[in-house]
Amino acid sequence: MLGAKKEKEFNLLSFNEKKIEKHKCKNYHNDSSKDKYKYSQSEFIAATLKEADDMNEEERRILEAEKRILETEKRVHQDNKEVKESIDKQFNDIKGIFKEYKNDLDKDRIELKNDLARERAELKSDLKEAINEHKKVTEKDVSEIKNSMKGIEDRIDSTNKWIIGLCITTIIGIATMAITIGISIWPK
């Protein structure tokens, strides 16, 4: 890039020198018309040199502006690079955070699954215990009811026997009375 700038400066100087030579030739061929020109050859050369200096100054300003533009482009490129690196770093940080959250969620999910399985097993065990206890209580109650029914049946049987005995005794007593009355009433 700097080589191109030096080449531009050289071309500009060559151009200015050619312009001066061309003007000298023109003045040389037009010696008869020297009085037409307000300026002498030395004034023209001074003006041309001043113009060349102005052009060199302009070229120098252009080169400085290009240099500033290049520096600005470098800074912009560097800033873009830093921004990209920062964004990549932040993206990787966010990605890492999400990965940690995902791992934590997976751990929590596994813990919840294990807790649920443990709770289910405990509930199943508690339910079996409750059912077994209820069966025992029910069997005990049924056994007590059966024993009570057996006692009642025994009482009924004993009461039935007593009632049957009473009935038989009553029938025998009535028959005895009837016979006694019948004998006492029977004519003699």
Phi, psi and omega in degrees: 000318180291326177300320179294324180292318178296322178296320178298316179298315180299315179298321180295316178296317178299318180299315181296319179295318178297321180297318179295314180299317180298318180294322178297316180297318181298316180292325180294318180285335183251045180298330182290335182259023181296327183289344178289329184275137180284329187258147175278173183296320181293323177293321179296317180297318179297317180295319180294318178296320177297318178297319178296319177297318177299318179293321177296319178297317178297317178298319179297317177297320177298316179297318178296319178297318178297321178297315178298320178298316179298316178298318178297317178299319178298314180298317179298316178298315180296316178299316178299318179297314179297318178297316179298315179297319179297315179297316178299318180296314179297320178298316179295322177297314179297318178299317178297318179297315178298323178296317177298315179299319179297316178297317178298317179296320178297316178299314179298319179297317179295317178299315179298319179297315179295317177299317180297317179296318179296315178299319179298316180296317178297317179297318178298315179297314179299319180295318177298316178299315180297318179295315179298317178297317179297319178299316180299314180298317180296315179298320178297315179298316179298318179298316178297318179297316179298316179297318178297317179297321179296318177298317179295316179299319178297318178296316179299315179299316180292323177293319178298318179297317180294318179296316179298316178298319179294318179297314181297317180296318180296315180297316180295318180297317180294318180296321179295318179295318181295319180294317181297316180293318181295322179288319181290330180273334183300136185288145182261000000 
